[in-house]
Amino acid sequence: MTQRNRVMTDLPFCHPDRPRPRFRPLKALGHFRNLIANKEDTEQVFHIFEALPRRSFRTNARNFIESEKGKALFASEKYLPVILDDHAALEKLPANSVGRAYIAFMQREGLSAAGLVAEYDKFQDPSKRYDDMIQWYGNRQRDTHDLLHILTGYGRDALGEQCVLAFTYGQNRNWGNLLISYAGGWELKRRVKADAPVFAAIREGQRHGTLAANLVKEDIVKLLAEPLADARQRLAIGEPTQYRRAHETYQAVGIDPYDFLAAAA
């Protein structure tokens, strides 16, 4: 039985068949080139993360799962994609809540939490899926990605995605996030000729992620019901000043930051 259909109180922390992660930078570079060729190919992101594993991942997972909050969430939390895709339930939350902002974003962008899982499932060999607490912890990081757009103020434009990844690196120190964010910023500077503070925005995102509370440790159901402004303040998430300045710079020279393909052409 998979994690999405069971109460996970009897899972081992680490499945005995789960291999130790290997650091493979050349493999990551190949997948990054594929991602540059098609930025909508989300599967490449998962390959990059696999090739650039975070050394502290298992330690961080154990520390959280063995904490009182982690134990409570592990025992009680439902499968997050089901919660996040239940728009009818989220529509009942207050108009200024995180949940209402989240579903407005997802509907506007044509996204779903289940869609992100489907991309992940395309990448992952079914024979290498392990029913353990490590998987649960990793899934929480995957499933909350789009919530970061809402909480940080970064859009789904090319620069906004790099800033979210830099923010995520500040939170978890995963080298894959660092590679994609800065290499993506370099690609953006190369293809779109404008004096926008791209790297300043990415560095600011990284700094904000470092200073903010870690989203993977949050009770997501409670967070969704919280007023968005209050949640940002409680989590100590800074304003995306450089990102907004970059958008102003692009717009001042007639470039739509949400349509860089036209600008590059």
N, C-alpha and C positions, 0 to 999 in steps of 0.2 A: 504494500500500500504506500502511496507517495505522501510526502509531507503535506501537500495541499488538501488531503482528504482525511487527515488523522489528527488526534490529539497527541502532541509530541512529548509527552511526559516520560516515555520509555526509550527514547533515542539515546544512543551512545554519543559522547562528545565528538569522537572521531571514529568513523567506520574503519575497521581493520584493513580493508582493501584500498582505502584512500591513499594515493601516492603522495610523496613529498613533492612540493612544487619545484620546478627547475627554472633558473634565470636564463632566458634565451633572447638576448637583445637583437640579434640578426633576424630571427623569426619575427620579432615585434616590428622591425623596420619594414620587412616585406608586407606585413599586414597594414602598416601605416600607409604605405604607398597605394595599396588597394583602397584604403579609406579616402585618400586624397582624390583618387580617380572617381570615386562615387561616395560623397559624404552621407548619402542616405543608407549606405550599406552598414547598418548598425552591427551586424554580425562581426565585422572586422574589429570593432572595439573590444569585444569579448576575447577575441584571439590575442589582441595586444595585452590585455590584462593578464591572460593566462601565461604569456611569455615573459611578463615582467612582474612576477609575484611580489607581494609585500612580505618582507621577512617577519614582521611582527603580527601578521594576520591571525595566526592561531593563538598567540598569546593574548592579543586584544579580544578575540572571540571568547576565550576561556574566562578572562577577567570580567567581561560583561555578563556572560551566562551564569557565572558563579556569584554575581552581585545580587542583592535582594531585588532590585528593580528588574534585572535580567531574568531571574528565576520567575518572577511574577508574570512578565510578558511572555516568556517561553511557555508557561503553563496555560495562559488564558487567551493569548492573541490568536485571532482567526487569520486565515491566509490573506495577506495584505492586498494582492490584486483583486480579490473578490470585494473587499471593503472599498478600495479605491475606484472600482468600476461600478459600484452601486450608486449611480447618479441620482436615482429617485430618493434614496436615503439622504444623500449629501445635499440635495435641494431643500430639505427641511431644516438645514442649519441656518443660522442668522446670515443676513446678506453680506456682512462684513467679515465673515469667518474665513479661515484658511480653506476649508472644504469647498465653499462656494467659489472662491477664487480659483481653486484647483480645477473644478469641473468646467468652469468657463474657459480656462486655458486649454484643457484637454479637448473640449469640443471645438474650440476655435482652430486648434492645430490638427484636428482629426486623429488624435492619439488615444491610446488606452493602455492601462497597466497590463492587460492580457497580451496586447501586441508586443510590448517589450519582452515579456516572458517568451512569446513565440520566437522572437529573434534570438533570445538566449538558447532556447531549445534547439534551434537550427545549428547553433555552434557546438553544443555539447552532445557528445556521443552518449546515447541512452545507456550503454553498458558501463559508463563511467560516472553515473549519477549515484551519489552515496547518501543514504538516509541517515543523517546524523545532525548534531547540533551545529556543526560548522556550516553545513548547507543552509540551515535556517538563518544563521547570522549573515552569511553572504547574500542570501535572497533579500534580506531586509535592506541591504545597501543598494542592490539592484532596483528593488521595487519603489524606493523613495527618491529615485533620481529626478523625476519630473516635479516632485514637490519642491525640490531645490530651486527650480525656476521661479516658483511662486514666492518662496521665502527670501530669496536673494535679490529679486528684481531684475534678473538677467533674462532676456527674451530667448527665443529659439532661433534667432539669427545666427550667422556664422560666428561673430564675435561673442555673442551671449553664450553659445555652447562652449567656447573655449574658456570663458570666465567661470562657468559652472564647473567644468572639469578642474580648473585651477583651485576653485573653492573646495572641491572634493579632495584634491591632493592635500590641501591645508588641513582637512579633517582626518584623513586616514593614511597619508604618506604612501600612496600607491604610485609606483613609478609610471604606470600606464597613463594615469591622469596627467602627470607632469609632461610626459612626452607629447601626448596628443594636444594639450593646451598650448604649449610653447611652439611646437612644430606647426600646429594649425595657425597660430598667430603669425609665424613667419610666412606661411603660404598666403595668408590674407594680405600681409604687407606687400608681398611680391606681386600678387594678382590685381589688387585694387590700389591705384595710385592716388593716395590722399594722405595728408599729414595728420592722421588720426592717432591718438595715444593708445595704440593696440596693446603694446606690451605693458604699459602702465596700467591699463584696465585688467590685464591678466594677472599681473603682480598684485594688484589691489584685491582681486578675487581670491588669490592664494592667501594673502594676509588675513582677509576676512574669515576664511575657512579655518585658519589656525586659531583665531581669537574666539570664534563662536562655539557654542555648545554643540556636541556631536549629534547629528540628527539620527544616527543609527541607534542611539540609546533612548530615543524619545518614545513615549506612548503615542502612537500615530493616531489612534481613535480620538484621544483627548486633544491632540494637536489640531486635528481637522475641525473641531468645534470651537477652537480658540479664535478670538478676533485676530486678523492678520497683523495689524499694527502691534498688538500686544505680544504676539508670538515672536515677531522680529526683535522686539525689545528684550524679551525674556531670554531669547537664544543669543543675544548680543551680536546680531548680524548687522554689519555696517552698511551704509548707503553706497550704491554702485556709482560713485561720482565720476570716475574716469571712464567708465562704460558709457554713461550718459554724454560725457564730453566728446567721446569718440563718435557717437551718433550725431551730435550737433555738427561736428566737423564734416562728416560725410554728407549730411543734408545741406550744409552751406555750399557745397560744390556740386549739388545736384545728384548725389548718389543715394539711392534707397538702401539702407543697411540691411534690409530684409530681402534684397534682390541683387546680391553681389555678382551673380552670373551676368546680368545685364551691364553692370559697371565694368566688369573685366572685359567684356566684349567691346 
